[in-house]
Amino acid sequence: MNFYITYGTIDYLSELKASHENEKLLLLKKDESAALFHESEGESIFKEPKKYEVLDSVGAFENGQYAVLNNIPVTQEGKPLFEQRFKERARMIENEPGFTAIRVLRPVSGDTYVILTLWDSEKSFQDWQNSKAFDHAHKKRGTSEGVDQKSIFRGPSYVTTYQALRP
């Protein structure tokens, strides 16, 4: 499965989404800018998207209301270890109230993976961050077993969030 992201103005991306009703798309906003997500077995409808391969997928992303993108730059040598860590993830997030979907995205070019989670609200995401499931999913962080202690990262990770735009 392929996943594509493009960025632009709310008006332009709204028109693009409206002209492709049969595609799996989700339009999101952050302040005055917007992002449009596209999931497809084939090529993207976008002219110059950020391209990803879906490594793990649960849920229907197009139903999300609040998107959290954990952007993680990984060295070339660290990619197998990083991907293995996500293959072995606890899979507890799927049972959290308000969870809609997750996508673990490998960049087709570049070094920044994206862990995309979608929620029915920002509050549901925050509740998950304060849950035992979150603690369990991140229990190795900061320990000698934690992937964060390995020298596989090209730089610090960063989080971006978006709200869904609905007609």
C-alpha positions in Angstrom: 0.0 0.0 0.0 1.2 3.5 -0.8 0.6 6.7 1.2 1.0 10.2 -0.1 1.0 13.6 1.5 0.8 16.9 -0.1 0.6 20.4 1.4 -1.0 23.6 0.2 -3.7 26.1 0.8 -7.0 25.0 2.3 -8.9 26.2 -0.8 -6.6 24.5 -3.3 -6.6 21.1 -1.5 -10.4 21.3 -0.9 -10.9 21.6 -4.7 -8.4 18.8 -5.3 -10.2 16.5 -2.9 -13.6 17.4 -4.3 -12.5 16.5 -7.8 -11.4 12.9 -6.7 -14.4 11.6 -4.8 -13.6 8.0 -5.4 -10.1 8.2 -3.8 -9.3 7.6 -0.1 -8.4 11.1 1.0 -8.4 13.1 4.2 -8.1 16.9 4.2 -6.6 18.4 7.3 -5.7 21.9 8.5 -3.1 23.5 10.7 -3.6 27.2 11.2 -3.9 28.6 7.6 -2.2 25.7 5.8 -3.5 22.3 4.9 -2.4 18.8 4.2 -4.1 16.2 2.1 -3.5 12.5 2.7 -4.0 9.9 0.0 -3.8 6.1 0.4 -3.8 3.9 -2.7 -2.5 0.7 -4.2 -1.4 2.8 -7.2 0.0 6.1 -8.0 -1.0 9.3 -6.3 -3.3 12.0 -7.7 -0.8 14.6 -6.4 1.8 16.1 -8.7 4.6 16.2 -6.2 3.7 14.3 -3.1 5.8 13.0 -0.2 5.7 9.3 -0.9 5.6 6.5 1.7 5.2 2.7 1.8 2.8 1.6 4.5 4.5 -0.9 6.9 1.7 -1.3 9.3 -2.0 -0.3 9.0 -5.0 -0.5 11.3 -8.3 1.3 10.9 -9.8 3.7 8.3 -7.6 6.8 8.2 -10.2 8.8 6.3 -12.5 8.8 9.4 -10.0 10.6 11.6 -10.7 14.0 13.1 -7.4 14.7 14.7 -4.1 13.6 13.1 -0.7 13.2 15.0 2.4 12.7 12.8 5.5 11.6 14.7 8.3 12.4 12.3 11.4 10.3 13.0 14.6 10.8 11.0 16.5 7.4 10.9 19.9 6.6 9.6 20.2 4.2 6.6 21.9 1.6 8.9 19.2 2.0 11.6 16.2 1.4 9.3 16.0 -2.4 9.9 16.2 -2.0 13.7 13.6 0.8 13.6 11.2 -1.2 11.4 11.7 -4.3 13.6 10.7 -2.3 16.6 7.4 -1.3 15.0 6.7 -4.9 13.9 6.9 -5.9 17.5 4.8 -3.0 18.9 2.4 -3.7 21.7 -0.7 -3.0 19.5 -2.6 -1.7 22.5 -3.4 1.7 20.9 -6.0 0.1 18.8 -8.2 -0.5 21.9 -8.0 3.1 23.1 -11.3 5.1 23.2 -11.3 7.5 20.3 -8.6 5.7 18.2 -9.4 5.7 14.5 -6.3 4.5 12.7 -2.5 4.1 12.6 -0.1 4.0 9.7 3.6 3.3 10.1 5.1 5.0 7.0 8.5 4.3 5.4 9.8 7.2 3.2 10.3 6.2 -0.4 13.1 8.9 -0.5 14.7 10.6 2.4 15.1 9.4 6.0 12.1 10.5 7.9 9.6 7.9 8.9 6.1 9.0 10.0 4.0 7.3 12.6 0.6 8.6 11.9 -2.2 8.1 14.4 -5.7 9.4 13.9 -8.3 10.1 16.6 -11.9 11.2 16.9 -10.6 14.3 18.9 -7.6 15.9 20.4 -8.9 15.0 23.8 -8.9 11.3 22.9 -5.2 11.6 21.9 -4.3 13.4 25.1 -6.2 10.7 27.1 -4.2 8.0 25.4 -0.9 9.9 26.2 -1.9 9.7 29.9 -3.0 6.1 29.8 -1.4 2.8 31.0 -1.5 1.6 27.4 0.8 4.6 26.4 3.1 3.8 29.3 3.3 0.1 28.2 3.9 1.0 24.6 6.8 3.2 25.6 8.1 1.2 28.6 11.6 0.6 27.1 12.1 4.3 26.3 15.1 5.6 28.2 16.4 2.1 29.1 19.2 0.1 27.5 16.6 -1.9 25.6 14.9 1.2 24.2 15.4 2.0 20.5 15.8 5.6 21.6 19.2 4.6 23.1 20.5 3.3 19.8 22.5 5.5 17.5 20.0 5.0 14.6 18.5 8.5 14.6 19.8 11.2 12.2 18.3 13.9 14.3 15.5 14.6 16.9 12.0 13.5 16.1 9.2 16.1 16.0 5.4 16.0 16.1 3.0 17.8 13.9 -0.8 17.8 14.4 -3.8 18.6 12.2 -7.5 18.9 12.5 -9.7 17.3 9.9 -11.6 19.6 7.6 -15.1 18.4 7.0 -17.6 19.9 4.5 
